[in-house]
């Protein structure tokens, strides 16, 4: 039985990974969540077709408490760890006096410390972020692109990213990092742009909202489906030969494209409902962010299954059902 520990299991990545792993009978999944009530998590798994939960256990645990995490590892003896826990908002990290940065680093350090106290080092996947690149002159971003973090969130992600590479090299450890670009699903929180646009269109169509204000129509982002990104993490930890891989679609779309497709779906003229306020933009935020996933495609034969339009349609249909 493969004992797999997933932190942040009730987030969108945790949901898709759990659903994937439950399809294999030889996996026992131990999840850690900040949420005491996991009814929504189970409902989300059921919506993806999961029906058997005998090999799944979810607990609430303080990942900032080193002693508790070390005890948990000794008792559970995980063979694989996926660390999806920690603050995920770049904007909030700019306002919280370093709290997000401290949490991201401390959670990782505690998990690493606990791993190294086991008789055998577990496989370990750590999600890094495209935010680490920051503004620059590079048209497409890959594993060799210089980093330039401009937020506490990005600084913390980069610190952990560099530790992964050092640990992999120094201990011959199957610990790997995936540099994730924007990825979305119906399970994404409403305070992220992608979900905010779709939810607003649903509410405008229903007559309970009149408009939506955004910072720009022209910013371009590399958006992928969360399920595709999770498939990449699985390949990386099980078959990857490098300590880090860029995970993204390799294509970019403007915010205008997202809005236009979404509002067209509901037969709405988006220009009647969208207001632009550039004060909402983050200072020095890159206008265009696009991945270069050549390495993961060539080595691991990973390709995203969802197009940009598939992604939007899937999110709309999923959010309508909620």
Backbone torsions as a table, in degrees:
resi	resn	phi	psi	omega
1	UNK	NA	123.0	175.6
2	UNK	-79.4	120.7	178.5
3	UNK	-94.6	113.2	-173.0
4	UNK	-115.7	123.3	178.2
5	UNK	-101.1	127.5	178.1
6	UNK	-123.4	115.1	173.6
7	UNK	-88.1	151.1	-176.2
8	UNK	62.6	38.2	-170.4
9	UNK	-67.4	-24.2	-176.4
10	UNK	-87.2	-2.7	174.0
11	UNK	-75.8	173.6	-173.9
12	UNK	-60.3	-40.1	179.4
13	UNK	-66.7	-41.5	178.0
14	UNK	-62.9	-37.1	179.5
15	UNK	-63.4	-50.2	-177.7
16	UNK	-68.6	-36.7	178.6
17	UNK	-67.2	-44.0	179.3
18	UNK	-61.0	-44.8	178.5
19	UNK	-58.6	-40.9	179.9
20	UNK	-66.3	-45.7	-175.6
21	UNK	-71.7	-29.6	179.2
22	UNK	-67.9	-17.9	178.1
23	UNK	-72.7	-16.7	179.0
24	UNK	-102.7	119.8	-172.8
25	UNK	-68.4	-18.4	-176.5
26	UNK	-91.6	15.2	178.5
27	UNK	-107.9	133.5	168.4
28	UNK	-113.7	122.9	-173.0
29	UNK	-107.3	127.0	178.0
30	UNK	-115.7	114.2	-175.3
31	UNK	-108.1	145.2	175.0
32	UNK	-117.3	131.2	-177.1
33	UNK	-139.5	151.4	173.2
34	UNK	-76.8	-20.3	-176.1
35	UNK	-87.4	127.4	178.3
36	UNK	-73.6	-38.6	-179.6
37	UNK	-90.3	116.6	-177.1
38	UNK	-108.1	15.6	-179.2
39	UNK	-59.3	-41.8	179.2
40	UNK	-64.3	-38.5	178.5
41	UNK	-60.7	-46.2	178.8
42	UNK	-64.3	-41.4	178.2
43	UNK	-61.7	-39.9	178.7
44	UNK	-64.3	-40.4	177.0
45	UNK	-63.5	-41.1	179.1
46	UNK	-63.0	-36.5	179.5
47	UNK	-66.1	-20.6	177.3
48	UNK	-94.1	2.1	175.4
49	UNK	102.3	0.6	178.8
50	UNK	-73.6	135.7	-178.3
51	UNK	-129.8	-22.2	-177.7
52	UNK	-109.0	122.9	-175.6
53	UNK	-122.4	15.7	-178.4
54	UNK	-66.9	-24.1	179.9
55	UNK	-100.1	26.3	-178.1
56	UNK	-132.1	130.4	174.8
57	UNK	-136.3	132.0	-179.9
58	UNK	-122.4	130.5	178.7
59	UNK	-126.7	162.5	173.6
60	UNK	-101.4	121.9	-177.7
61	UNK	-143.9	149.9	-179.7
62	UNK	-87.6	103.6	-177.9
63	UNK	-72.3	-9.2	177.5
64	UNK	-87.0	-6.3	179.6
65	UNK	-97.4	104.3	-173.6
66	UNK	-60.3	-45.3	-177.1
67	UNK	-62.5	-41.2	-179.8
68	UNK	-65.8	-38.8	-179.3
69	UNK	-69.5	-40.2	177.8
70	UNK	-63.1	-40.4	177.9
71	UNK	-64.7	-40.9	178.8
72	UNK	-60.6	-43.7	-179.1
73	UNK	-65.1	-41.9	-179.7
74	UNK	-63.5	-39.5	-178.8
75	UNK	-73.5	-40.4	-174.1
76	UNK	-89.0	-32.1	-179.2
77	UNK	53.7	61.3	-177.9
78	UNK	-66.1	143.4	174.5
79	UNK	-92.1	-22.6	178.8
80	UNK	-142.8	140.5	177.9
81	UNK	-125.9	129.6	170.1
82	UNK	-114.7	119.0	-177.3
83	UNK	-101.1	93.7	178.2
84	UNK	-103.5	11.5	-175.1
85	UNK	-85.3	162.9	173.0
86	UNK	112.6	162.9	177.7
87	UNK	-57.3	143.0	-177.0
88	UNK	-125.7	4.5	-178.0
89	UNK	-98.5	118.0	176.1
90	UNK	-64.9	-43.6	-177.5
91	UNK	-60.6	-46.4	-179.4
92	UNK	-64.0	-33.2	-179.7
93	UNK	-65.6	-23.8	178.9
94	UNK	-76.9	-15.1	-172.4
95	UNK	-113.3	-11.0	-168.2
96	UNK	-103.4	24.9	173.2
97	UNK	55.7	37.4	174.7
98	UNK	87.5	3.1	-177.0
99	UNK	-65.7	-44.0	179.0
100	UNK	-60.9	-44.9	-179.1
101	UNK	-60.7	-46.0	180.0
102	UNK	-61.9	-41.8	-178.4
103	UNK	-65.0	-45.6	-179.0
104	UNK	-59.2	-44.4	-178.4
105	UNK	-71.1	-44.0	-176.8
106	UNK	-65.2	-43.2	178.7
107	UNK	-59.1	-46.6	179.1
108	UNK	-61.9	-47.3	-178.5
109	UNK	-61.0	-39.4	179.5
110	UNK	-65.7	-40.4	178.6
111	UNK	-67.0	-38.0	178.4
112	UNK	-67.7	-44.5	178.7
113	UNK	-58.8	-44.2	179.4
114	UNK	-65.9	-38.7	179.2
115	UNK	-61.9	-39.6	-174.7
116	UNK	-77.0	-9.9	176.2
117	UNK	-89.3	-6.1	178.2
118	UNK	-81.2	159.9	178.0
119	UNK	-65.6	-31.6	179.3
120	UNK	-131.3	130.1	-179.7
121	UNK	-65.7	130.3	179.3
122	UNK	-77.8	154.9	167.2
123	UNK	-58.8	141.1	-172.3
124	UNK	-140.8	122.5	175.6
125	UNK	-111.1	127.9	178.8
126	UNK	-120.0	120.0	177.8
127	UNK	-77.1	121.7	170.2
128	UNK	-97.6	-179.2	-171.2
129	UNK	-135.4	145.7	174.2
130	UNK	-63.2	-17.2	177.0
131	UNK	-61.6	-21.3	-179.6
132	UNK	-63.7	-26.7	-177.0
133	UNK	-72.3	-40.4	-179.5
134	UNK	65.2	-165.7	179.4
135	UNK	-70.3	145.1	179.8
136	UNK	-172.7	-177.0	-175.7
137	UNK	-103.0	13.5	-174.4
138	UNK	-95.1	130.6	-176.0
139	UNK	-75.6	-32.1	177.8
140	UNK	-139.0	140.3	-169.1
141	UNK	-107.5	126.9	179.2
142	UNK	-130.6	-169.1	-174.2
143	UNK	-64.7	-19.2	-177.3
144	UNK	-102.5	-2.0	179.6
145	UNK	-68.8	134.5	178.9
146	UNK	-61.8	147.2	178.8
147	UNK	-93.4	150.5	179.6
148	UNK	-153.2	67.7	-175.4
149	UNK	-66.9	139.1	-178.1
150	UNK	-125.4	16.1	176.3
151	UNK	-141.6	155.8	176.2
152	UNK	-58.1	-36.0	177.4
153	UNK	-59.2	-50.0	-178.6
154	UNK	-65.5	-37.1	178.6
155	UNK	-62.9	-42.1	179.4
156	UNK	-66.2	-43.2	179.4
157	UNK	-61.6	-39.8	179.6
158	UNK	-68.1	-40.6	178.6
159	UNK	-58.8	-45.2	178.8
160	UNK	-67.2	-38.5	179.7
161	UNK	-59.0	-45.8	-179.8
162	UNK	-68.0	-33.2	176.1
163	UNK	-65.1	-39.2	178.9
164	UNK	-57.6	-48.3	-178.7
165	UNK	-62.8	-41.6	179.3
166	UNK	-64.6	-44.9	-179.4
167	UNK	-65.0	-40.6	179.5
168	UNK	-62.1	-40.8	-177.5
169	UNK	-76.7	-39.1	-173.9
170	UNK	-79.2	-28.3	-173.6
171	UNK	-117.6	6.6	-176.2
172	UNK	50.5	44.9	-171.8
173	UNK	-99.8	137.5	173.4
174	UNK	-80.5	67.2	174.4
175	UNK	-114.6	128.0	-171.8
176	UNK	-137.6	155.5	179.5
177	UNK	-120.6	139.6	171.8
178	UNK	-114.6	120.2	179.3
179	UNK	-82.6	97.8	-172.9
180	UNK	-84.8	133.8	170.5
181	UNK	-95.8	176.7	-174.9
182	UNK	-51.7	128.7	175.0
183	UNK	-139.9	142.7	-168.9
184	UNK	-133.9	165.0	174.7
185	UNK	-166.9	176.9	177.0
186	UNK	-65.1	-15.3	-177.6
187	UNK	-94.1	2.6	179.6
188	UNK	-69.3	143.0	179.1
189	UNK	-66.7	152.9	-173.8
190	UNK	-70.4	-14.8	-177.2
191	UNK	-84.5	4.3	174.0
192	UNK	-97.0	146.1	-170.8
193	UNK	-53.1	-47.5	-175.5
194	UNK	-57.1	-50.7	179.8
195	UNK	-68.9	-35.1	-179.1
196	UNK	-63.0	-41.4	178.7
197	UNK	-63.0	-47.1	-177.7
198	UNK	-66.7	-45.8	179.6
199	UNK	-61.7	-39.6	179.7
200	UNK	-64.5	-40.7	178.5
201	UNK	-64.0	-40.2	177.3
202	UNK	-61.8	-43.5	-178.3
203	UNK	-70.5	-36.2	176.6
204	UNK	-65.2	-43.2	178.2
205	UNK	-62.2	-34.0	-178.9
206	UNK	-83.3	-8.1	178.2
207	UNK	83.6	13.0	-179.1
208	UNK	-104.5	4.3	176.6
209	UNK	-146.0	148.5	-175.5
210	UNK	-105.9	-29.0	-175.3
211	UNK	-161.4	174.3	176.4
212	UNK	-138.6	132.2	177.3
213	UNK	-107.8	128.5	178.9
214	UNK	-129.5	169.5	-175.9
215	UNK	-83.8	-30.3	-176.3
216	UNK	-161.9	152.2	171.4
217	UNK	-98.9	-17.6	-168.0
218	UNK	-98.6	-13.1	177.8
219	UNK	-60.9	138.9	-179.9
220	UNK	-113.4	136.6	178.6
221	UNK	-134.2	155.5	177.9
222	UNK	-94.9	96.7	-176.1
223	UNK	-100.9	132.9	176.6
224	UNK	-130.0	169.0	176.7
225	UNK	-82.5	132.1	-177.0
226	UNK	-57.3	-36.9	178.7
227	UNK	-62.4	-37.4	176.6
228	UNK	-67.0	-41.4	179.9
229	UNK	-63.3	-41.5	178.5
230	UNK	-64.1	-38.9	175.3
231	UNK	-57.6	-37.1	179.0
232	UNK	-66.9	-40.8	180.0
233	UNK	-62.8	-37.9	179.4
234	UNK	-64.0	-44.0	178.3
235	UNK	-65.2	-40.7	-177.7
236	UNK	-61.5	-47.1	-175.6
237	UNK	-74.7	-25.3	-177.3
238	UNK	-97.2	-26.7	-175.9
239	UNK	-132.0	-8.3	-175.6
240	UNK	-66.2	142.8	179.4
241	UNK	-106.8	-16.2	-179.2
242	UNK	-102.1	156.7	179.0
243	UNK	-74.1	-16.6	-179.5
244	UNK	-151.4	146.7	178.4
245	UNK	-138.4	140.6	169.9
246	UNK	-77.3	133.5	179.1
247	UNK	-122.5	106.7	178.1
248	UNK	-164.0	174.0	-175.7
249	UNK	-78.9	-25.1	-174.9
250	UNK	83.2	6.4	177.0
251	UNK	-129.4	158.9	178.4
252	UNK	-129.9	153.6	175.8
253	UNK	-136.5	148.1	178.2
254	UNK	-78.3	156.4	174.2
255	UNK	-57.8	-34.4	177.1
256	UNK	-58.8	-39.0	179.0
257	UNK	-62.5	-42.8	178.1
258	UNK	-61.0	-47.3	-178.4
259	UNK	-65.4	-46.1	-176.4
260	UNK	-62.8	-45.7	-179.9
261	UNK	-64.0	-44.0	-178.2
262	UNK	-63.0	-48.5	-177.5
263	UNK	-70.1	-33.1	175.0
264	UNK	-62.8	-36.8	179.1
265	UNK	-57.0	-37.8	-178.6
266	UNK	-95.8	10.3	-180.0
267	UNK	56.2	46.9	178.2
268	UNK	-117.4	143.8	174.5
269	UNK	-85.1	102.8	-171.8
270	UNK	-59.2	-31.1	-176.8
271	UNK	-64.4	-18.7	178.8
272	UNK	-80.9	-15.7	-170.4
273	UNK	-121.7	-10.5	-174.9
274	UNK	-100.9	130.3	175.2
275	UNK	-117.8	140.3	-178.7
276	UNK	-104.7	130.8	176.3
277	UNK	-138.6	100.2	-173.4
278	UNK	-70.6	-7.4	175.5
279	UNK	-68.9	-13.5	178.4
280	UNK	-79.0	-13.8	-177.8
281	UNK	-75.9	146.2	175.7
282	UNK	-78.1	141.7	179.3
283	UNK	-61.8	133.0	177.1
284	UNK	67.8	11.0	178.6
285	UNK	-65.6	131.1	-179.3
286	UNK	-60.0	141.4	177.6
287	UNK	-71.9	-36.0	-178.0
288	UNK	-129.3	131.5	175.4
289	UNK	-131.1	120.4	-179.6
290	UNK	-142.2	138.8	-178.2
291	UNK	-87.5	160.0	169.0
292	UNK	-121.3	89.7	-175.3
293	UNK	-87.8	30.2	-176.9
294	UNK	-55.9	-42.5	-175.0
295	UNK	-63.6	-49.5	-177.8
296	UNK	-68.8	-31.2	177.7
297	UNK	-70.2	-42.1	-176.4
298	UNK	-76.2	-39.8	-175.9
299	UNK	-84.5	-41.8	-172.5
300	UNK	-110.2	-0.6	177.9
301	UNK	56.7	36.4	176.7
302	UNK	-91.7	132.2	175.9
303	UNK	-139.9	136.9	177.4
304	UNK	-65.0	137.2	-179.6
305	UNK	-85.9	-30.3	-176.5
306	UNK	-91.8	132.4	168.7
307	UNK	-79.5	172.6	177.4
308	UNK	-58.9	-42.5	179.4
309	UNK	-68.1	-38.8	175.7
310	UNK	-59.0	-43.1	-178.2
311	UNK	-61.5	-49.2	-179.1
312	UNK	-61.4	-46.3	-178.0
313	UNK	-61.6	-41.7	179.7
314	UNK	-63.7	-42.5	179.5
315	UNK	-65.8	-42.5	178.7
316	UNK	-60.2	-50.8	-176.7
317	UNK	-64.4	-37.2	177.8
318	UNK	-68.4	-40.2	-178.4
319	UNK	-73.2	-30.6	177.9
320	UNK	-64.8	-35.4	-177.5
321	UNK	-71.8	-21.7	-175.0
322	UNK	-69.9	NA	NA
